[in-house]
Amino acid sequence: MNATSKIRTAFGRHQQRQQCLDLCYQILELITQIQQHRGATLAILAGDVFFETRLTNIKPQVLKSLQEVQALRTHFISDITWESLCAEWFTVNYHWRQDNAFHNFELHTHLIQQLLKLLREFYQSPNFQNLEQRHEQLAQLTLQELPELMETTAQIRGIGTHCLASKASDKLFSDRLGFLSRYFARITDHLDAVYPIEQLLTEQAPWREITDSWPVIEASIKAGLSNNKDQSAESFFNNSSRLVFQARQCIAIGIRGLRNVTDTDIQKWIQSSSLTIDNVKVPKSAN
């Protein structure tokens, strides 16, 4: 491949990456809203009708996000995959009242996992290759690691809210909540050990707020949510939502950072062009 073709390919890759990042942001919005839908339906199935109002507000937001993703998905999400995702949303949206709580949780979670899989596939695509090492790290953190962390916190929110609303012990949920609590600690330790997060997310990212907020929620879980008479389902939902929001903010900051990265082939072309310009002998002005 000659130099001109290589640069043309690099610019095409850059444009594709920008379009993909627009789609990633809309998928992030969609995931956030479906996570809220899961939490609200789990609370309602446990008998807390207060969450009916939340659910009414969430549904049009999901529909709007689906329309936004539909408009941006060309070349990135196949028709078959998209139709499958829409069918899964139809199921969790219209049939959740007929489900038991754990089945409802699993249906929502499967849909969210399919959306998280899209983000991972985007990261592994050529659009996020040919970047400097730190930008490759940023892409992996933003599109693979942090979305998984956000989903872990959202699962904790949904299950914990259900347990508090039902005031009854459910072994399936209590076992899952214990696993998620331990997994949250492992994943945050892993991210701190592997990534220079505060350098990669150069804005004032709420990463430390996540680790600072966690001990309060962890203590509530260890105390046994179904037997906790001092905390309401609504208060747990709101407190754990802060964790979800903080994780989401880190992802959004990462997406903004990725918009500004430059392909290594383009960097080389810019540098070589600059050298050529510097070496040109500029004729002296006539006296």
C-alpha positions in Angstrom: 0.0 0.0 0.0 1.5 3.4 -1.0 1.6 6.4 1.3 -1.5 8.1 -0.2 -3.6 4.9 0.1 -2.4 4.4 3.7 -3.4 7.9 4.7 -6.8 7.6 2.9 -7.4 4.4 4.9 -6.4 6.1 8.1 -8.8 9.0 7.6 -11.6 6.6 6.7 -10.9 4.7 9.9 -11.0 8.0 11.8 -14.4 8.9 10.4 -15.7 5.4 11.1 -14.5 5.7 14.7 -16.2 9.0 15.2 -19.5 7.6 13.9 -19.0 4.5 16.1 -18.5 6.7 19.2 -21.8 8.5 18.5 -23.4 5.1 18.5 -21.6 4.0 21.6 -22.9 7.0 23.5 -26.5 6.2 22.5 -26.1 2.6 23.4 -24.8 3.8 26.8 -28.0 5.8 27.2 -30.1 2.8 26.2 -28.3 0.5 28.7 -28.8 3.0 31.5 -32.5 3.3 30.9 -33.1 -0.5 30.6 -31.2 -0.9 33.9 -33.6 1.6 35.5 -36.5 -0.3 33.9 -35.2 -3.5 35.5 -34.9 -1.9 38.9 -38.4 -0.4 38.8 -40.1 -3.6 37.6 -38.3 -5.7 40.3 -39.5 -3.3 43.0 -43.1 -3.4 41.6 -43.1 -7.2 41.5 -42.1 -7.1 45.2 -45.2 -5.0 45.9 -43.8 -1.4 45.9 -46.3 0.5 43.8 -44.4 3.7 44.3 -42.1 2.6 41.4 -45.0 2.7 38.9 -44.4 6.4 38.4 -40.7 5.8 37.8 -41.6 3.1 35.2 -44.0 5.5 33.4 -41.2 8.0 33.0 -38.6 5.5 31.9 -40.5 3.9 29.0 -40.6 6.9 26.6 -36.9 7.5 27.3 -36.1 3.9 26.2 -38.2 4.4 23.1 -36.4 7.6 22.2 -33.0 5.9 22.7 -34.0 3.0 20.5 -34.9 5.5 17.8 -31.5 7.2 18.2 -29.6 3.9 18.0 -31.7 2.9 15.0 -30.6 6.1 13.2 -26.9 5.5 13.9 -26.6 1.7 13.6 -25.9 1.5 9.8 -22.7 -0.4 9.1 -22.3 -1.2 12.8 -25.3 -3.4 13.9 -26.8 -5.9 11.5 -30.5 -6.1 10.8 -30.7 -9.6 12.4 -29.0 -8.4 15.6 -31.1 -5.2 15.7 -34.4 -7.1 15.2 -33.4 -9.5 18.0 -32.6 -6.7 20.4 -35.9 -5.0 19.7 -37.8 -8.3 20.2 -36.1 -8.7 23.6 -37.1 -5.2 24.6 -40.7 -5.9 23.5 -40.7 -9.0 25.8 -39.4 -7.2 28.9 -41.5 -4.1 28.3 -44.9 -5.8 27.7 -44.8 -9.1 29.5 -42.8 -8.5 32.7 -45.9 -8.4 35.0 -46.5 -12.1 34.1 -42.9 -13.1 35.2 -41.7 -14.0 38.6 -39.0 -11.6 39.9 -35.9 -13.7 39.1 -37.1 -14.5 35.5 -37.8 -10.8 35.0 -34.3 -10.0 36.3 -32.7 -12.5 33.9 -34.6 -11.3 30.8 -33.6 -7.7 31.4 -30.0 -8.8 32.1 -29.7 -10.9 28.9 -30.8 -7.8 26.9 -28.3 -5.6 28.6 -25.6 -8.2 28.1 -26.3 -8.2 24.4 -25.8 -4.4 24.3 -22.6 -4.7 26.3 -21.4 -7.3 23.8 -21.9 -4.7 21.0 -19.6 -2.3 22.8 -16.9 -5.0 23.3 -17.2 -5.9 19.6 -16.7 -2.2 18.6 -13.6 -2.0 20.8 -12.2 -5.1 19.0 -12.9 -3.8 15.5 -10.4 -2.1 13.3 -11.9 1.3 14.2 -10.0 1.2 17.5 -6.8 -0.1 16.2 -3.7 1.9 15.1 -3.9 4.1 18.2 -1.2 4.9 20.7 -1.0 2.5 23.6 -2.6 4.9 26.1 -5.5 5.5 23.7 -5.9 1.7 23.2 -6.0 1.4 27.0 -8.6 4.2 27.1 -10.7 2.4 24.5 -10.6 -0.9 26.4 -11.4 0.8 29.7 -14.3 2.8 28.2 -15.9 0.2 26.0 -15.2 -3.1 27.9 -14.2 -2.7 31.5 -16.3 0.3 32.8 -19.6 -0.8 31.2 -19.2 -4.2 33.0 -18.7 -2.3 36.2 -21.8 -0.1 35.6 -23.9 -3.2 35.0 -22.6 -4.8 38.2 -23.7 -1.8 40.2 -27.0 -1.7 38.4 -27.7 -5.4 39.1 -26.9 -4.7 42.8 -29.4 -1.8 42.7 -32.2 -3.9 41.2 -31.8 -6.9 43.4 -31.3 -4.9 46.6 -34.3 -2.8 45.8 -36.4 -5.9 45.3 -35.2 -7.5 48.6 -36.1 -4.3 50.5 -39.5 -4.0 48.8 -40.4 -7.6 49.4 -39.2 -7.8 53.1 -38.7 -11.5 52.4 -35.6 -13.6 51.9 -35.1 -15.0 48.5 -32.2 -17.4 48.3 -31.6 -16.9 44.5 -31.4 -13.1 45.0 -29.5 -13.2 48.2 -26.9 -15.5 46.7 -26.6 -13.4 43.6 -26.3 -10.2 45.7 -23.5 -11.7 47.7 -21.6 -12.7 44.6 -22.1 -9.3 43.0 -20.9 -7.6 46.2 -17.7 -9.6 46.1 -17.3 -9.2 42.3 -17.6 -5.4 42.6 -14.7 -5.3 45.0 -12.6 -7.5 42.7 -13.3 -5.5 39.6 -12.5 -2.2 41.2 -9.2 -3.6 42.5 -8.5 -5.0 39.1 -9.1 -1.7 37.3 -7.0 0.2 39.8 -4.1 -2.3 39.3 -4.2 -2.5 35.5 -5.2 1.0 34.4 -3.9 4.5 35.2 -7.5 5.6 35.4 -7.0 9.1 36.6 -4.5 9.8 33.8 -6.7 8.2 31.1 -9.8 10.0 32.2 -8.2 13.4 32.2 -11.4 15.2 33.2 -12.5 15.3 36.9 -13.8 11.7 36.6 -15.8 10.4 39.6 -13.7 7.3 39.9 -12.7 7.9 43.5 -16.3 8.7 44.3 -17.2 5.2 43.3 -14.8 3.6 45.6 -15.7 6.0 48.4 -19.5 5.4 48.0 -19.3 1.6 47.9 -18.6 0.8 51.6 -22.0 2.2 52.7 -23.9 0.0 50.2 -21.6 -2.9 51.0 -22.4 -2.6 54.7 -26.2 -2.6 53.9 -25.8 -5.8 51.9 -23.8 -7.5 54.6 -26.4 -6.5 57.2 -29.1 -8.4 55.2 -31.4 -6.2 53.2 -34.6 -8.3 53.6 -34.3 -7.8 57.4 -33.4 -4.2 57.3 -36.3 -2.1 58.7 -34.3 1.2 58.7 -33.9 1.5 55.0 -36.5 1.7 52.3 -36.4 0.3 48.8 -36.5 3.9 47.4 -33.6 5.0 49.5 -31.5 2.0 48.5 -32.4 2.6 44.8 -31.4 6.2 45.1 -28.1 5.6 46.9 -27.0 2.8 44.6 -28.1 4.9 41.6 -25.3 7.3 42.5 -22.8 4.4 41.9 -24.4 3.6 38.5 -24.4 7.3 37.6 -20.7 7.7 38.6 -19.7 4.7 36.5 -21.8 6.0 33.6 -20.0 9.4 33.9 -16.6 7.7 33.7 -17.7 6.0 30.5 -19.0 9.2 29.0 -15.7 11.0 29.8 -13.9 8.1 28.1 -16.0 8.4 25.0 -15.3 12.2 24.8 -11.6 11.4 25.2 -11.7 8.9 22.4 -13.2 11.5 20.0 -10.0 13.5 20.2 -7.5 10.7 19.6 -5.5 10.6 16.3 -4.6 7.5 14.3 -0.9 6.7 14.4 -0.7 6.7 10.6 -2.2 10.2 10.5 0.3 11.3 13.2 3.2 10.0 11.2 1.9 11.8 8.1 1.5 15.1 10.0 5.0 14.8 11.4 6.6 14.0 8.0 4.7 16.9 6.4 6.0 19.2 9.1 9.5 18.1 8.5 9.2 18.7 4.8 7.8 22.2 5.4 10.6 23.0 7.8 13.3 21.9 5.3 11.9 24.1 2.5 14.3 27.0 1.7 12.2 30.1 1.7 13.7 32.7 -0.8 14.8 36.0 0.7 12.7 39.0 -0.1 14.1 41.3 -2.8 15.6 44.5 -1.5 
